[in-house]
Amino acid sequence: MTNDAMEPDFEPPREAVRAFDAHVRPAAPASDDAAAQRPADLAFEGAEGFAQALYRVLAHAEAAGARSLCWCDVDFGAWPLGEAGFLEILTRWARGGGGRELVMVAAGYAVIEREHPRFVAWRRDWSHLMRCLEPEESHSLELPTLWIDTADQAVRVFDREHWRGRAGFDRADRQQAREEFDAIAQRGTAAFAAVTLGL
């Protein structure tokens, strides 16, 4: 028997570690050929399922080189905007060049400023590729929760109380979401300044 055969293996099982990490939060996929492959459509439920869907579509948008991300929500409070893993993927996307643009529409940005300080700092650094809008009638308009990008993805929440929705590539749903987003964004005015007095 060789010495190599007698040495104990103290390394933890890799699959068990990966399974645990995935349960806590999906790891940020690397920008490789596997990540660039189009993921399957996904129905989700619950705030955690919604957050995982956003990680998934952002990773694909970054890997596929999507030029534009369009987000809409009442206040973005349930989005994982302040999580380090989410911002890491978003930063890789932003560094991709090619006229990248992130358009956000919200009824107000106070929740982001209060609950997602990391994203507020990110917004300051990347303000040149962002447009943040607030519809004039935002206080009376019930804004949908939407994500549309130029990687042909759409995310839509149908039930905000239980965070039920769908993420994927359905052409008809994406077109409907695009039209809904555009109609709201066209009535929007600039909001969420990159630099706020007193900061």
C-alpha positions in Angstrom: 0.0 0.0 0.0 1.5 3.4 -1.0 1.7 6.4 1.3 -0.8 8.2 -0.9 -3.4 5.6 -0.3 -2.9 5.9 3.5 -3.3 9.7 3.6 -6.8 10.6 5.0 -8.9 12.9 2.8 -10.0 15.8 5.0 -11.5 17.8 2.1 -15.3 18.3 2.5 -17.5 16.7 -0.2 -17.8 19.3 -2.9 -21.3 18.4 -4.0 -22.6 18.7 -0.4 -21.0 22.2 -0.1 -22.4 23.3 -3.5 -25.8 22.0 -2.5 -25.7 23.9 0.7 -24.6 27.1 -1.0 -27.3 26.8 -3.6 -29.9 26.5 -0.9 -28.7 29.6 0.8 -28.5 31.7 -2.4 -27.6 30.6 -5.9 -24.0 31.3 -6.7 -23.3 34.0 -9.3 -22.7 32.0 -12.5 -19.5 32.7 -14.3 -19.5 34.3 -17.7 -18.7 31.1 -19.7 -20.4 29.1 -22.5 -22.6 27.2 -20.0 -23.9 30.5 -18.5 -24.6 31.9 -21.9 -27.0 29.1 -22.7 -30.6 30.2 -22.6 -32.2 29.0 -19.3 -35.6 27.4 -19.4 -38.8 29.3 -18.5 -39.4 29.4 -14.7 -42.5 29.9 -12.5 -41.7 31.2 -9.1 -43.5 31.8 -5.8 -42.5 33.7 -2.6 -40.0 36.5 -2.1 -37.0 34.1 -2.1 -38.2 32.5 -5.4 -38.5 35.9 -6.9 -35.0 36.9 -5.8 -33.6 33.7 -7.2 -35.3 34.4 -10.5 -33.8 37.8 -10.7 -30.3 36.4 -10.0 -30.9 33.9 -12.8 -32.0 36.4 -15.4 -29.3 38.9 -14.5 -26.6 36.2 -14.9 -28.0 35.3 -18.3 -28.3 39.0 -19.3 -24.6 39.5 -18.4 -23.4 36.3 -20.1 -25.5 37.1 -23.3 -24.3 40.7 -23.4 -27.7 42.3 -23.1 -27.4 46.0 -23.9 -30.5 47.1 -22.0 -32.2 46.2 -18.7 -35.6 47.7 -17.9 -37.0 47.3 -14.4 -40.3 48.4 -12.9 -41.6 48.1 -9.4 -43.5 50.1 -6.8 -40.4 50.5 -4.6 -37.9 47.7 -5.4 -38.0 46.7 -1.7 -38.2 43.0 -2.4 -35.4 43.0 -5.1 -32.0 41.8 -4.0 -30.4 45.1 -5.1 -28.2 45.5 -2.0 -26.8 41.9 -2.1 -23.1 41.7 -2.9 -23.6 38.7 -5.3 -26.3 40.6 -7.3 -24.2 43.7 -7.5 -21.2 41.7 -8.6 -23.1 40.3 -11.6 -24.6 43.8 -12.3 -21.1 45.3 -12.3 -19.8 42.7 -14.8 -22.8 43.5 -17.0 -22.1 47.3 -16.7 -18.5 46.8 -17.7 -19.5 44.9 -20.8 -19.6 48.1 -22.9 -21.6 48.5 -26.0 -23.9 51.3 -24.9 -25.3 49.5 -21.8 -28.3 51.1 -20.2 -30.4 50.3 -17.1 -33.8 52.0 -16.9 -35.7 51.9 -13.6 -39.3 53.0 -13.0 -40.7 53.3 -9.5 -43.4 55.1 -7.6 -40.6 56.3 -5.3 -37.0 55.5 -4.4 -37.1 56.1 -0.6 -37.2 52.4 0.1 -34.0 51.8 -2.0 -32.2 54.6 -0.3 -33.2 53.2 3.1 -32.8 49.5 2.6 -30.3 49.1 -0.2 -27.3 51.4 0.6 -24.9 49.3 -1.5 -27.1 49.8 -4.5 -27.3 53.6 -3.8 -23.4 53.6 -3.9 -23.4 51.5 -7.1 -25.9 53.9 -8.7 -23.5 56.9 -7.9 -20.6 55.0 -9.6 -22.6 54.0 -12.7 -25.0 56.9 -13.1 -23.8 57.5 -16.6 -25.6 54.3 -17.8 -28.7 54.7 -15.7 -32.1 56.4 -16.1 -34.3 56.4 -13.0 -37.9 57.5 -13.6 -41.0 58.2 -11.6 -44.4 58.4 -13.4 -46.2 61.7 -12.8 -49.3 59.7 -11.6 -47.2 57.3 -9.5 -49.2 57.9 -6.3 -52.4 56.8 -8.0 -51.0 54.3 -10.5 -50.4 50.7 -9.4 -47.1 49.9 -11.0 -46.4 46.3 -12.1 -43.3 44.4 -11.2 -41.5 43.8 -14.5 -38.1 43.0 -15.9 -37.4 43.2 -19.6 -34.0 43.0 -21.3 -32.4 42.7 -24.7 -31.5 39.1 -24.1 -35.2 38.4 -24.8 -36.0 37.8 -21.2 -39.0 38.9 -19.2 -40.0 38.6 -15.5 -43.5 39.4 -14.4 -45.0 39.2 -11.0 -48.7 38.4 -11.2 -49.4 38.3 -7.5 -47.4 40.7 -5.3 -48.9 39.4 -2.1 -47.4 35.9 -2.6 -44.8 36.9 -5.1 -46.0 34.6 -7.8 -44.8 35.1 -11.3 -42.8 33.9 -14.2 -39.4 34.4 -15.8 -38.5 33.3 -19.2 -38.5 33.8 -23.0 -42.2 33.6 -23.9 -42.4 36.0 -26.9 -46.0 37.1 -26.3 -45.5 37.8 -22.6 -42.3 39.6 -23.3 -44.0 41.8 -25.9 -46.9 42.6 -23.5 -44.4 43.4 -20.7 -42.4 45.6 -23.1 -45.5 47.6 -24.2 -46.6 48.0 -20.6 -43.1 49.2 -19.5 -42.8 51.6 -22.4 -46.2 53.2 -21.7 -45.3 53.8 -18.0 -41.7 55.0 -18.8 -42.9 57.5 -21.3 -44.9 59.3 -18.6 -41.9 59.3 -16.2 -39.8 62.1 -15.0 -36.2 61.9 -13.7 -35.9 60.8 -10.1 -33.4 59.1 -7.7 -30.5 61.6 -8.2 -27.1 60.0 -8.3 -25.8 62.6 -5.8 -28.1 63.8 -3.0 -27.4 67.0 -1.1 -26.2 66.1 2.4 -24.5 62.9 1.4 
